[in-house]
Amino acid sequence: MAKDVATRRVLMLCGDYMEDYEAMVPFQALQAFGIYVDAVCPGKKAGELCRTSVHQILEHQTYSESRGHNFALNATFDEIEVRKYNGLIIPGGRAPEYLAMDESVLKLVREFSNSGKAIASICHGQLILSAADVVKGRKCTAYPAVKPVLIAARSYWVEAETTATCVRDGNLITGATYEGHPEFIRLFVEELGGTIQGSNKKILFLCGDYMEDYEVMVPFQSLGALGCKVDAICPNKKAGDICPTAIHDFEGDQTYSEKPGHNFTLNEQFDSVDISSYDALVIPGGRAPEYLALDEKVIDLVKHFMDSKKPVASICHGQQILSAAGVLKGRKCTAYPAVKLNVVLGGGTWLEPDPIHRCYTDENLVTGAAWPGHPEFISQLMVLLGITVSF
């Protein structure tokens, strides 16, 4: 990961049906930045799962909900020692509704608050802050439906101008929704004493319908949190259009399962973007690469970045595009195991992803096997870009 020595450790307070992005994006982004993150849930141990939910604002009066990824905890709640941590993260979703009723959770939050340690809470997570009585006299924002609770808890409510609004009041950082993750994570890193350098980079994401949900949003928002200008394009679509995503998970079957993910909003137009102005290219996996690999404009774009020796980071099935572009000849490469055939037939030297989170860098090319490898994937791209996070 992008660090000399990890000097910060933070705790993430999880629960069943926390919002999918609001757990995984900060969890993996902070690790990529060299911060240890322990994820815990009351009544559960390290290695157990929390189910997540996908919340989206569509055309209805409130957000929709569907099943998300399964989130694996890596620490045990009953073994927590607050003194070992520099900060606390609270995802939103529906989990805070019942976590706010758990006295052991409230005691934990009060300990972080009373010690003046960094606390970052997003969306419905502020229900827990209110129940713990730590927002009195503090400026807070949240998902709009949480406003009455925060006012009743005597916080200074800050109306969210957009879904990306974040508010910092001393050691307390609050956000309205996961749309604000880039600022939310950056503010948290700063409160932990972090300094970001080398972030004046411009990154292009090559998107498509049914790309993997995490594999687009985690690196997209992580690089945004570092201060990079991050643009997302898709053939035959323009800025403001959406790409539906797919949730690929490992649930005991012979291959990954698939569920509908979030809708991802593009912010540039494929046909008019100046690719020469970008410092790096990121290719998410999922099912999109199957058809993107058939598009000659996509192939030309990938060849431009590889021929220019600019950093290219591709994960999971994204390597199907690299193979079709003929840019893997003589290059060391990993991918999701089912893509090994594409890599080998494309002239690449196959590197086994063992374990599945292993990522590799070969000159300007970073490749990863699947979304569990995002911390390595992002940090290796950071090295190529010259971006550092120091404490």
C-alpha positions, 0 to 999 in steps of 0.5 A: 500500500501507499505508505512507509509505515502505517501509523493510523488505525481506525474502526468502522462500525458495521451492521446488517443492511448498512449501505453498500458503498458507505461501508466498502468505499471508505474501508478500501480507500483508507487501506489504500492510503496506508491506514489500518481499518478494523470493521466490527459489528455487535454480536459478530466476530472477525470473518463473519459477514454483514449483508449490505443494501443498495440505496438509490434515489430514483423517481420515487418519494424515497430511496429504493433498496435492494441487496448489496454485497456481503461485507466480511468483518475483520475484527471482533466487536467484543475485543475492541480497545478504543485507545488503539484507534485514531478514529471512527467511521459510521456507515449509513443505511438501515443498520444505524436504526438498530445500532442506535438502540445498542448501549455497547455501541453508544458507549463506544461512540461516546468514548471516541467523542470524549477523547476528541478522536476523529469521527466520520459518520454519513447518511443515517449514521447520524442516528447513532451520534444522536442516540449517543448524545454527542452532537449537542451544539455541533454542526451536522448534516445527514440524509434529509430524513435524519434532520428531525432526530438531529434537531431533537438531539440539539445539533446545529442542522446544516441543510445539504445543498446537494447529496454530496454535502459534507460538514466538518465541526472540529473532530466531527465529520458528517456527510449527506450521502455516499455521493460526497465520499471524496470530500468525506474521506479527504476530511477524515484523512486530514483530521487523522493528521494526513497530508496528500501530495502529488494529487494534481492528476487527471484520471479517465475511467472506461465504463460500460453497462454492467461493469462491477459495482465496486470496481468502478466506484471504489477507485473512482471515489478513492482517487477523487478523495486524493484530489484527482480530477476523475472523469468517467466515459462510456461509448455512445453515452454522454455526461449525465447518462447512467451505466447500470452496474452489477454486484458480483459476489462470492457466495459458495457457488461455482462462479460469482453471483450477480445482483443489480448494483447502483446506477453510476453517473457518467461525467464526460462524453466519450466522443468529445473527450481529449484523451491526451489530457489524462495522466492515467486510465482505469478499466473496471471489470464486470460484464462490460468488458465483454462488449467494450472489447469489440469497440474499435474506438475503445481499442484505440483509446487503450492503445493510446495510453499503453503506447504513451507509457501512461499508467493503466490500471485494469481489474478483473474482467477488464483485462479482456479489453487489454487482450483484445487491444493486443497490448499484453504481449510480453507483459506480466498480468493477472486477472480474474481466473476465468480471464486467464485464457484471454491473457495467455492468448493475448500474449501475456505472461499469466500471474496467478492471483493467490490470494485473490486480492493480489495485484501486480505492476509491470512497468506502467500496467497495474492489474488486479483479479477482483474487488477484494484487491482494491487497496493494493490496486489503488495504492500501486496506481498511486505509486505510478502517479506519484501520489502519497499520503503521509502522517 
